[in-house]
Amino acid sequence: MVLNQIEIMFGGQAGDGSLTTGDLIASVFKQMGLEVYTYKDFPSRIRGGHTNYVIRAGERPNYGMADAVDGLVAFDLEAVEAHIAEMRTGGFVIFDNTSESVSEHLRRDDLLWYEVPMAKIAKTDLGLELVRNMISLGVLGKLIGMNPKILRDDVAAVYARKGEKIVDLNLRAVEAGEKYVEEHFAGRPTGYGLVALADNGHLIMMGNDAIAYGALVAGCRFMAGYPITPATDVLEWMAKNAPKFGGVVVQAEDELAAINMVLGAAFAGVRAMTATSGPGQALMTEAIGLAGVLEIPVVVVECARTGPSTGMPTKTEQSNLNHLVFSGHGEIPRVVLAPGTVEESFYLAVDAFNLAERFQVPVFILSEQALCQSKATLPPLDLESVRIDRGRLIADGELTFGEYRRYAFTDDGVSPRAIPGVPGGMHLEAGSEHNDMGVITESSENRARMMDKRMHKLEAMRDELPSPVLFGDPDARIGVIGYGSNRGPIVEALDRLAEEGIAIRFLQPRTLWPFPEDDVRAFVESADRVFIVENNYTGQLERLIRYVTGPLPGLHGIRKYNGKPFRPIEIMEPIRRFATAEYAEARR
């Protein structure tokens, strides 16, 4: 019996309730005291097309997906065909055999099969085929030992706003699933079980929601955005919650309008942000350059997806790193932060706003679909630890007109910033090159001095940037570097390889620009081999390391670019091969 360690996948057609069912399962697991990670894999359309939702539960926090799927709940044959190869030996399949059957060539003998006519039961016994997803909950819950009270309470809470009749219907559907297991599968255990742990008080939250919550707590009171997958959740969360705290949220007509609205709000002294993905980021590039030269503090959330062009809007990738670090005509100081967990998404959002205003630069929060649209458990957020630093903002008081220099030259490159309306603070803000008063000039001497002033901020801010996080054995000769959602599978790979006697250390950069070159160089130079784990074809992180630190021996890329996140085994295998070969060489 495998206890408290399971990965469930719900597979079916978009719009058939797979995602709702997955959210319910995740909530039940969380309330049973387990750590949870979820991953949505769905088509870029409202209804139709294969979709699946993975929910992993265990006793270790901040892991990602497992090596393989333990239990597949398949609402149609396509789900079996698409995912049978991902199943773990000894796993189980719950299949709706109302109108389809699994052929012998597809049916794996190393899996347990539980065939249930869920659609037929829903339509015949309950009068509504739509509730077959709730029947599947009853079947699954009974087979693996989910807490029935928590399950019923969650179902009731989800459908409460639809009235008592709908709540009752869905609860009867859950009971129908449980009854079917009792009548047909008694004495056929799945080999998986759950034992409720003490309530740890943890939350369960989506990455995008954590970013939006962090922004709101940090004082963001204006957001403009244009809907785009996978960033739309940030706009929706802010639209629902920001007005309760005096915030304004605008769905703009396009990304160009959105970023320019954000610049206007930030210029007026409001903490402001937008959220987008690759195609929208491309459209915003020129306006972000304007923010750089006018030294306007803005925050841009980039939820990366596969590209180029439209790409695969609902799939994950880390191919936008070059764009955020280098895009634009001309050069501006900028910051790129990359959270690795849902919890970090909250706290780095707070950091983003402080850095933006402290140094008057655009700050990017770089997430990706495997993190920003995934849910995970996390400890209660420490709101008391949040500090707001508005930098050299002059919001009241009085200045002397004619003496105020908006772009005054300072030791750290940061000038006093007066918002409109401050007496005596009138000044020019020109997108063309300007002097310290904001007056346009093409003086070559001034140009060089202004460039030095703005770009010096990158050095001045280094001590205030989120530092890299080190995991594992600090003396290990094998290292791994990766960022974003890859933190989970890398940490799990590290833990499991340590159990095999292979010592690994892992460096997770949370600031990708200005690049933490001293930390990375020291990490690489003290290792025999360093594996760079990333979700893109060209190895953008590895190339960035080489670009900033110079030639470094021993770097080796582990790359995945099929739109899916890493599973830990995909990281373990190349490291294990190297460690085994190194050991064999040492024995010769």
Phi and psi in degrees as a GROMACS rama.xvg file:
@    title "Ramachandran Plot"
@    xaxis  label "Phi"
@    yaxis  label "Psi"
@TYPE xy
-90.692  116.744  VAL-2
-104.049  135.097  LEU-3
54.7147  34.6723  ASN-4
-150.578  102.729  GLN-5
-154.635  144.492  ILE-6
-122.44  119.157  GLU-7
-108.023  139.824  ILE-8
-122.595  127.966  MET-9
-99.2879  127.733  PHE-10
-128.93  136.038  GLY-11
-175.001  -150.596  GLY-12
-100.435  144.914  GLN-13
-56.6872  130.878  ALA-14
95.6776  -1.93873  GLY-15
-94.4031  6.01369  ASP-16
100.023  4.70259  GLY-17
-60.812  -41.5096  SER-18
-70.6997  -39.7746  LEU-19
-61.6985  -43.3181  THR-20
-62.0565  -42.9272  THR-21
-61.8898  -42.0726  GLY-22
-61.8054  -39.4833  ASP-23
-63.6286  -45.166  LEU-24
-60.7834  -44.0062  ILE-25
-59.9946  -41.6447  ALA-26
-64.961  -40.8778  SER-27
-63.377  -46.1977  VAL-28
-58.0631  -44.0417  PHE-29
-61.3027  -43.6779  LYS-30
-71.1257  -15.5887  GLN-31
-87.4075  8.45808  MET-32
86.3983  12.1843  GLY-33
-94.6631  155.362  LEU-34
-85.2661  139.701  GLU-35
-129.896  142.151  VAL-36
-135.384  137.291  TYR-37
-124.671  154.162  THR-38
-141.608  125.196  TYR-39
-97.9345  131.781  LYS-40
-128.131  100.294  ASP-41
-137.029  156.509  PHE-42
-76.5651  160.904  PRO-43
-88.4247  58.9194  SER-44
-153.581  163.627  ARG-45
-75.5751  -48.4581  ILE-46
-130.174  150.15  ARG-47
83.3502  156.243  GLY-48
90.5558  144.132  GLY-49
-67.2097  137.463  HIS-50
-135.665  153.153  THR-51
-146.211  154.855  ASN-52
-134.364  119.745  TYR-53
-100.794  131.903  VAL-54
-125.223  119.107  ILE-55
-110.514  134.031  ARG-56
-129.57  140.077  ALA-57
-166.672  -165.278  GLY-58
-107.085  1.94926  GLU-59
-110.101  130.148  ARG-60
-81.3089  158.055  PRO-61
62.6877  26.8227  ASN-62
-88.3462  163.451  TYR-63
-102.27  -135.138  GLY-64
-74.0988  154.777  MET-65
-81.6481  -179.546  ALA-66
-64.2283  -34.9802  ASP-67
-153.689  168.45  ALA-68
-87.1136  131.313  VAL-69
-85.4491  -43.9177  ASP-70
-133.6  126.326  GLY-71
-109.209  122.871  LEU-72
-101.398  104.802  VAL-73
-106.073  114.772  ALA-74
-82.0194  -11.8942  PHE-75
-153.274  171.475  ASP-76
-66.5702  -33.33  LEU-77
-58.386  -36.6962  GLU-78
-63.7597  -39.1881  ALA-79
-66.52  -47.4663  VAL-80
-59.8298  -39.2743  GLU-81
-74.996  -28.223  ALA-82
-126.59  2.86822  HIS-83
-60.0087  -32.4303  ILE-84
-72.9234  -17.5439  ALA-85
-87.1609  -4.03131  GLU-86
-77.2997  142.726  MET-87
-77.9037  139.791  ARG-88
-56.2757  129.435  THR-89
91.4388  0.49408  GLY-90
-77.8191  -171.242  GLY-91
-142.41  153.952  PHE-92
-124.463  128.608  VAL-93
-104.327  114.474  ILE-94
-121.53  132.497  PHE-95
-81.5028  104.772  ASP-96
-99.9637  27.1375  ASN-97
-56.98  -47.8453  THR-98
-130.182  -0.57319  SER-99
-134.29  159.697  GLU-100
-134.114  155.537  SER-101
-94.0617  122.838  VAL-102
-70.7422  159.687  SER-103
-64.1706  -35.1203  GLU-104
-70.0738  -21.1613  HIS-105
-91.9152  -25.7868  LEU-106
-76.9446  111.228  ARG-107
-80.1591  133.232  ARG-108
-74.673  -17.8266  ASP-109
-90.1427  13.1454  ASP-110
-120.982  153.635  LEU-111
-93.1204  137.41  LEU-112
-116.552  129.205  TRP-113
-123.609  100.204  TYR-114
-97.1802  123.672  GLU-115
-132.725  125.462  VAL-116
-76.9004  69.3719  PRO-117
-63.0988  -44.7514  MET-118
-63.7707  -38.5066  ALA-119
-66.0164  -44.6444  LYS-120
-60.9588  -43.3894  ILE-121
-61.759  -43.521  ALA-122
-77.7144  -43.4041  LYS-123
-78.0426  -47.7698  THR-124
-88.7872  -29.0788  ASP-125
-114.287  -12.4897  LEU-126
82.5114  6.52226  GLY-127
-151.679  109.561  LEU-128
-61.948  -25.2781  GLU-129
-59.3449  -24.051  LEU-130
-87.341  13.3665  VAL-131
-65.0202  -25.7559  ARG-132
-64.8523  -32.1613  ASN-133
-73.2664  -31.3915  MET-134
-61.9388  -41.2094  ILE-135
-62.1731  -33.9754  SER-136
-63.0097  -43.3173  LEU-137
-62.3818  -43.2303  GLY-138
-61.8932  -51.8093  VAL-139
-62.6469  -45.8243  LEU-140
-58.1283  -41.077  GLY-141
-68.7453  -37.4284  LYS-142
-73.1077  -31.6025  LEU-143
-113.08  -1.19502  ILE-144
85.519  36.1641  GLY-145
-68.8593  147.851  MET-146
-65.1943  114.431  ASN-147
-65.8965  -31.8981  PRO-148
-69.3341  -45.3134  LYS-149
-61.4072  -41.2266  ILE-150
-60.7455  -47.4226  LEU-151
-65.5761  -41.5335  ARG-152
-61.6002  -39.6747  ASP-153
-67.5286  -43.9928  ASP-154
-60.1842  -44.4384  VAL-155
-62.1908  -39.5821  ALA-156
-67.3742  -39.8678  ALA-157
-64.0763  -38.7569  VAL-158
-103.215  8.14289  TYR-159
-58.4431  -38.8736  ALA-160
-69.0667  -12.9397  ARG-161
-93.3818  -1.63562  LYS-162
103.357  164.206  GLY-163
-64.2304  -36.526  GLU-164
-62.5704  -42.4536  LYS-165
-68.9749  -40.939  ILE-166
-58.8856  -47.4574  VAL-167
-62.1262  -40.8415  ASP-168
-61.3271  -45.1989  LEU-169
-70.1488  -34.496  ASN-170
-67.3217  -38.3839  LEU-171
-65.9992  -31.1626  ARG-172
-66.5799  -42.51  ALA-173
-59.3892  -45.0643  VAL-174
-64.7886  -34.9479  GLU-175
-63.4647  -39.4328  ALA-176
-64.5157  -43.4404  GLY-177
-62.6023  -41.7682  GLU-178
-63.6561  -39.0732  LYS-179
-62.7627  -40.3583  TYR-180
-63.0824  -44.4905  VAL-181
-60.7367  -37.1316  GLU-182
-84.8751  -26.1041  GLU-183
-118.415  -22.5397  HIS-184
-123.957  22.2705  PHE-185
-61.7119  133.596  ALA-186
80.6258  11.0193  GLY-187
-122.068  72.0486  ARG-188
-67.5208  152.804  PRO-189
-80.1526  -20.0597  THR-190
91.684  0.559037  GLY-191
-122.149  141.935  TYR-192
-146.805  160.309  GLY-193
-122.464  137.061  LEU-194
-123.382  119.478  VAL-195
-63.0217  134.892  ALA-196
-100.771  173.069  LEU-197
-63.5238  143.067  ALA-198
-64.4228  117.813  ASP-199
-93.3159  2.93934  ASN-200
70.5183  13.7781  GLY-201
-71.1054  156.583  HIS-202
-95.6814  166.035  LEU-203
-129.607  127.85  ILE-204
-149.485  149.988  MET-205
-86.6248  149.574  MET-206
-56.4364  -44.5168  GLY-207
-62.8354  -38.7993  ASN-208
-65.3546  -37.1417  ASP-209
-65.9199  -39.8864  ALA-210
-62.5946  -46.9213  ILE-211
-64.0047  -41.9371  ALA-212
-63.0108  -44.3241  TYR-213
-59.6761  -40.2593  GLY-214
-62.9735  -44.0164  ALA-215
-64.7147  -44.5559  LEU-216
-64.3344  -32.2845  VAL-217
-74.9395  -5.38593  ALA-218
102.214  9.27749  GLY-219
-64.8295  125.272  CYS-220
-126.999  9.84728  ARG-221
-145.271  132.11  PHE-222
-138.849  134.389  MET-223
-126.138  137.513  ALA-224
-158.273  165.964  GLY-225
-122.893  131.867  TYR-226
-56.7515  130.269  PRO-227
-158.66  131.776  ILE-228
-73.8405  136.552  THR-229
-103.921  29.4685  PRO-230
-98.3365  -9.63172  ALA-231
-59.4689  -30.424  THR-232
-56.9257  -34.0291  ASP-233
-64.1341  -45.7501  VAL-234
-62.3009  -42.6561  LEU-235
-65.9356  -42.2228  GLU-236
-64.0261  -44.2754  TRP-237
-66.8664  -38.0796  MET-238
-62.4835  -32.9694  ALA-239
-79.0866  -35.3893  LYS-240
-110.699  -33.5645  ASN-241
-61.1686  -40.5105  ALA-242
-59.5458  -24.4357  PRO-243
-65.6227  -18.7361  LYS-244
-119.715  26.7673  PHE-245
83.1645  11.7758  GLY-246
-86.3862  159.965  GLY-247
-123.386  130.771  VAL-248
-126.174  130.429  VAL-249
-124.018  127.635  VAL-250
-87.7753  106.052  GLN-251
-77.5843  168.82  ALA-252
-75.1429  -20.3884  GLU-253
-167.879  178.05  ASP-254
-68.8195  -32.1122  GLU-255
-60.7833  -46.8074  LEU-256
-64.2983  -41.099  ALA-257
-59.9315  -50.8314  ALA-258
-67.625  -34.0534  ILE-259
-72.8806  -32.3779  ASN-260
-62.4958  -41.4042  MET-261
-62.7496  -42.8216  VAL-262
-60.1281  -42.3106  LEU-263
-63.6457  -43.0176  GLY-264
-65.2421  -42.8887  ALA-265
-65.9035  -38.8135  ALA-266
-58.7899  -34.9164  PHE-267
-80.8007  -1.34301  ALA-268
102.645  6.57969  GLY-269
-96.2381  137.622  VAL-270
-68.9012  122.619  ARG-271
-136.131  152.807  ALA-272
-150.851  165.408  MET-273
-138.026  167.282  THR-274
-139.009  137.059  ALA-275
-156.526  -173.601  THR-276
-130.529  -170.249  SER-277
-49.8144  -54.5555  GLY-278
-60.5082  -40.4783  PRO-279
-68.1791  -37.1473  GLY-280
-61.7554  -37.906  GLN-281
-60.6031  -41.7135  ALA-282
-68.4323  -27.9498  LEU-283
-83.9689  -6.41233  MET-284
-57.1288  -45.6924  THR-285
-64.1853  -42.5904  GLU-286
-66.8932  -32.0701  ALA-287
-66.7534  -35.2746  ILE-288
-61.3261  -38.0701  GLY-289
-62.9069  -42.25  LEU-290
-59.5005  -36.9246  ALA-291
-66.61  -44.7455  GLY-292
-77.1105  -29.3876  VAL-293
-88.0959  -3.56096  LEU-294
56.5258  48.5815  GLU-295
-99.4898  126.637  ILE-296
-79.6357  113.928  PRO-297
-131.832  153.713  VAL-298
-117.822  130.056  VAL-299
-121.753  119.645  VAL-300
-90.3774  122.01  VAL-301
-112.176  106.502  GLU-302
-96.5989  100.164  CYS-303
-73.8924  147.483  ALA-304
-140.314  178.014  ARG-305
-71.5256  142.027  THR-306
-129.492  -168.307  GLY-307
-81.5936  -178.431  PRO-308
52.9101  -135.75  SER-309
-68.1415  -31.7068  THR-310
57.6297  -133.604  GLY-311
-121.49  96.3984  MET-312
-59.7781  -24.2008  PRO-313
-107.085  16.2521  THR-314
-116.3  158.704  LYS-315
-95.043  151.517  THR-316
-168.581  159.155  GLU-317
-121.641  49.4407  GLN-318
-102.32  11.0608  SER-319
-104.117  5.34646  ASN-320
-60.8113  -47.5253  LEU-321
-58.3033  -39.8139  ASN-322
-61.3497  -46.134  HIS-323
-69.7398  -36.9076  LEU-324
-77.9786  -37.6847  VAL-325
-116.909  -10.7461  PHE-326
-68.4166  151.947  SER-327
119.039  152.161  GLY-328
-91.4136  126.27  HIS-329
87.2131  178.476  GLY-330
-122.59  134.3  GLU-331
-136.574  154.223  ILE-332
-75.2262  141.027  PRO-333
-151.571  162.915  ARG-334
-126.32  137.819  VAL-335
-124.55  114.897  VAL-336
-106.562  144.498  LEU-337
-135.424  98.3973  ALA-338
-67.8868  151.913  PRO-339
-110.859  -8.92165  GLY-340
-141.027  169.676  THR-341
-63.3248  -40.7871  VAL-342
-61.017  -46.2289  GLU-343
-63.027  -29.7189  GLU-344
-59.2482  -37.6178  SER-345
-67.617  -54.5306  PHE-346
-69.5928  -35.0807  TYR-347
-72.3724  -25.0018  LEU-348
-63.9724  -41.1349  ALA-349
-62.2134  -46.5511  VAL-350
-58.4672  -38.4713  ASP-351
-59.6655  -44.6449  ALA-352
-69.4854  -38.1491  PHE-353
-65.0459  -43.8392  ASN-354
-65.604  -40.2733  LEU-355
-59.0833  -45.7497  ALA-356
-80.924  -34.8714  GLU-357
-60.7792  -39.876  ARG-358
-114.962  3.01898  PHE-359
54.1  57.6254  GLN-360
-138.788  159.19  VAL-361
-72.5838  137.086  PRO-362
-122.871  128.816  VAL-363
-99.74  137.04  PHE-364
-105.411  108.984  ILE-365
-96.6157  110.566  LEU-366
-117.844  -174.094  SER-367
-150.213  165.046  GLU-368
-54.0536  -35.5983  GLN-369
-69.7651  -13.9007  ALA-370
-111.49  -46.8423  LEU-371
-71.117  -28.1704  CYS-372
-105.907  8.34364  GLN-373
-99.1111  152.416  SER-374
-105.887  152.07  LYS-375
-154.146  156.192  ALA-376
-79.6796  150.33  THR-377
-155.941  153.658  LEU-378
-67.7114  161.195  PRO-379
-53.3611  138.022  PRO-380
-74.4333  138.752  LEU-381
-89.0327  85.9697  ASP-382
-68.7271  -26.5304  LEU-383
-67.364  -22.5608  GLU-384
-81.3478  -10.6909  SER-385
-71.3887  126.491  VAL-386
-121.321  138.496  ARG-387
-109.545  122.809  ILE-388
-119.322  107.308  ASP-389
-89.4849  5.47365  ARG-390
67.9347  -147.502  GLY-391
-90.16  58.1453  ARG-392
-91.8356  127.356  LEU-393
-104.954  98.2772  ILE-394
-100.918  -15.6057  ALA-395
-149.101  -170.593  ASP-396
86.1054  -156.657  GLY-397
-148.632  139.624  GLU-398
-114.159  165.979  LEU-399
-95.7494  115.237  THR-400
-61.0842  134.244  PHE-401
94.4928  -16.5734  GLY-402
-106.98  -23.2933  GLU-403
-68.1094  125.887  TYR-404
-115.74  102.256  ARG-405
-59.1004  -35.6266  ARG-406
-112.907  42.8591  TYR-407
-58.3184  141.157  ALA-408
-77.6861  126.313  PHE-409
-131.121  170.426  THR-410
-63.3743  -36.4483  ASP-411
-101.55  2.61165  ASP-412
85.1794  -2.58969  GLY-413
-98.5787  125.882  VAL-414
-104.005  154.634  SER-415
-59.6586  135.282  PRO-416
-117.655  111.901  ARG-417
-97.4253  132.628  ALA-418
-85.2965  156.224  ILE-419
-54.7518  136.628  PRO-420
105.378  -16.2035  GLY-421
-71.8066  122.386  VAL-422
-54.9891  129.808  PRO-423
81.5466  -0.633995  GLY-424
-94.754  11.2428  GLY-425
-60.9862  137.232  MET-426
-160.846  170.64  HIS-427
-97.0418  144.392  LEU-428
-127.831  102.098  GLU-429
-112.773  133.271  ALA-430
-70.6382  -21.9294  GLY-431
-75.4224  162.552  SER-432
-59.7302  144.883  GLU-433
-145.61  168.172  HIS-434
-93.3365  -168.743  ASN-435
-68.3351  -16.3367  ASP-436
-90.1993  -6.31608  MET-437
91.5431  4.32979  GLY-438
-80.1841  130.713  VAL-439
-63.2963  133.077  ILE-440
-151.07  148.552  THR-441
-110.794  22.268  GLU-442
-61.7548  127.008  SER-443
-66.8748  -35.2241  SER-444
-65.2139  -44.5385  GLU-445
-64.5917  -40.7763  ASN-446
-57.1334  -48.4678  ARG-447
-62.8439  -40.7659  ALA-448
-67.9641  -39.6899  ARG-449
-67.3572  -41.1212  MET-450
-61.481  -44.5505  MET-451
-59.0614  -43.4478  ASP-452
-59.2247  -51.613  LYS-453
-67.3867  -46.6322  ARG-454
-73.2441  -20.8282  MET-455
-64.4892  -21.0597  HIS-456
-57.3296  -32.2981  LYS-457
-61.2942  -37.322  LEU-458
-79.106  -37.6487  GLU-459
-64.4231  -27.9537  ALA-460
-89.7185  -7.04827  MET-461
-54.9383  -41.9549  ARG-462
-70.6604  -13.1928  ASP-463
-103.18  -0.441294  GLU-464
-82.5493  147.973  LEU-465
-56.9061  125.885  PRO-466
-84.963  160.614  SER-467
-64.2004  155.58  PRO-468
-110.264  132.283  VAL-469
-105.896  130.537  LEU-470
-119.583  155.28  PHE-471
87.5925  -161.455  GLY-472
-78.3755  113.519  ASP-473
-64.5062  -17.0741  PRO-474
-99.247  2.72175  ASP-475
-62.2365  145.215  ALA-476
-90.0887  -7.63577  ARG-477
-110.04  128.817  ILE-478
-122.976  159.727  GLY-479
-134.696  137.947  VAL-480
-125.109  133.608  ILE-481
-165.491  161.3  GLY-482
-134.411  172.885  TYR-483
65.9052  -143.956  GLY-484
-64.1202  -13.5502  SER-485
-72.0035  -10.5167  ASN-486
-55.559  -46.5912  ARG-487
-58.0422  -58.1792  GLY-488
-64.8982  -30.0516  PRO-489
-68.4551  -45.2038  ILE-490
-62.0137  -40.3759  VAL-491
-65.6824  -42.7177  GLU-492
-59.5019  -42.3173  ALA-493
-60.6119  -46.5647  LEU-494
-61.9671  -43.7079  ASP-495
-72.5003  -36.8448  ARG-496
-67.1509  -33.9818  LEU-497
-62.0963  -36.8748  ALA-498
-66.1793  -24.4033  GLU-499
-87.3094  -1.52527  GLU-500
91.0015  11.5505  GLY-501
-104.486  109.576  ILE-502
-80.0805  130.825  ALA-503
-133.671  149.264  ILE-504
-127.683  150.375  ARG-505
-131.73  128.564  PHE-506
-109.144  120.475  LEU-507
-107.285  100.855  GLN-508
-70.626  129.868  PRO-509
-103.825  -15.5854  ARG-510
-112.786  118.254  THR-511
-98.3265  -17.681  LEU-512
-155.88  130.265  TRP-513
-59.6864  136.71  PRO-514
-69.9067  137.133  PHE-515
-76.5604  68.212  PRO-516
-64.7897  -37.6451  GLU-517
-65.2546  -44.0338  ASP-518
-64.0597  -43.1218  ASP-519
-70.8127  -41.5969  VAL-520
-62.4431  -44.3222  ARG-521
-63.3087  -38.852  ALA-522
-64.3278  -45.4825  PHE-523
-70.5191  -43.0226  VAL-524
-68.3474  -20.043  GLU-525
-96.0041  11.0007  SER-526
-121.664  156.886  ALA-527
-82.0346  -35.7046  ASP-528
-147.005  135.45  ARG-529
-125.368  125.361  VAL-530
-97.5218  128.792  PHE-531
-103.009  112.427  ILE-532
-99.8276  122.548  VAL-533
-157.99  155.57  GLU-534
-100.792  69.7559  ASN-535
-160.294  168.654  ASN-536
-82.5731  -41.0133  TYR-537
-89.9879  -3.63067  THR-538
71.8393  55.5275  GLY-539
-64.8091  -38.6328  GLN-540
-67.1672  -44.1563  LEU-541
-60.4485  -42.7057  GLU-542
-66.0724  -36.3282  ARG-543
-65.1959  -39.9387  LEU-544
-60.0239  -46.9247  ILE-545
-65.6478  -36.8894  ARG-546
-64.2782  -43.001  TYR-547
-83.6331  -42.349  VAL-548
-93.6406  -12.7565  THR-549
87.7033  -179.744  GLY-550
-60.3545  127.126  PRO-551
-130.506  127.996  LEU-552
-76.6986  160.791  PRO-553
84.2522  9.07663  GLY-554
-85.8654  138.087  LEU-555
-142.498  127.538  HIS-556
-86.2457  138.568  GLY-557
-118.302  109.71  ILE-558
-124.966  144.966  ARG-559
-139.643  130.987  LYS-560
-145.101  36.7044  TYR-561
-101.627  10.4028  ASN-562
91.0092  -1.57824  GLY-563
-113.039  151.069  LYS-564
-74.3375  163.411  PRO-565
-68.3643  143.705  PHE-566
-100.376  148.953  ARG-567
-57.6545  -34.6008  PRO-568
-62.3054  -28.6469  ILE-569
-71.4905  -19.5707  GLU-570
-92.3663  -37.0278  ILE-571
-65.401  -41.1876  MET-572
-61.5633  -50.2391  GLU-573
-65.3024  -33.5989  PRO-574
-68.1605  -42.0672  ILE-575
-62.839  -40.3594  ARG-576
-61.9282  -44.0241  ARG-577
-64.6386  -45.7914  PHE-578
-63.3908  -38.5803  ALA-579
-67.0184  -43.3903  THR-580
-65.3517  -39.9949  ALA-581
-63.5981  -41.1104  GLU-582
-64.61  -42.5581  TYR-583
-63.8044  -38.405  ALA-584
-65.4234  -39.6692  GLU-585
-66.1357  -28.0877  ALA-586
-76.7865  -21.1622  ARG-587
